[in-house]
Amino acid sequence: MKRTLLTALLAFPLLSAVAAERYTESFGAPEGGLPAGWAASTTGGEPIAEVRALDGARVSHALLIERPGPQATNATVYLTGEAGAPSGGKIADFSLSVTFRIAESKPGNSSSRGVFFRASALSYNKSKGYYVAVHRNGAQRGVVIYRNPKSHTQNGDEIATASFSKNLEADTDYILQVSAKGATVEASVYKTNASGAKGEELGTARTDDATDIKPGYIGLRGAYGNSGPVGTWFHSFHLTTED
C-alpha cells in the first residue's frame, strides 16, 4: 500500500489545519495472499479472498473475492489499520474509487459486490455499518446503499438506490466511487473507457440519512450469488480520508 499525506491549512486565523490522507492499493502482490494492512473475514464453506494473476486485463494481478461453489459462502476484505492504513483502520468520512470486474458464468439473481464502511467489527455478519452494493441484474439492478446488513442473503435496510438501464457485463471493467461526509453518502458506477479511465456514468445513489457517523472499518465485499462460481476482481483502489 502506498501512502501520501496532504495537509491543507484553512485560510482563517487561529483555526487548526485540516489533514487529508490518500492511500492507494493496486492488489499487485503477494500472489495467493493479501497485501500488508488488509485482512479477510469469511463465513461458510471455502470462499476465495486473495491476490491472483488476472489474464487479458490492463493489470497483471488483482484481488479476487469468489464464492467457488453452490454452498453458502461470503468474504469481505478489510483495511486493518496496520502497515500505514488510516486511523487504526477506522474511518468515518472519506472518498474512494475502485475498479472492479464481474467473473461469473451466468448472472445470479441474488449476487452483489461493493464497499462496506463504518463497520463496527471486522466481520460482515456481526457488525453494524453501511454497504454500497452493485447488483448486476435482476429486480434490484443498480447501485444501492444499505444500512446494517444482516447476513449474506439480507443486505440490510435500503436507504438509496439508482437503477441501471441494462445489465452489467462480465469480464468488463467498471469503476465504483463512494463518498461519505457526515450523514451524506453518494455512490456512483461508471463503465471504463478504452484507456481504463472513468467513462459513461451508469447510475448514482445518494442519501442524507446515513446518520450513524461513528468511525468504522472499510472493506471490499465480493458477490455471494446463489450458485457458483461467482466472483469479483478488484484493483486500483484509491482512498482519501478526512479528519
Disulfide bonds with the S-S distance in Angstrom:
none
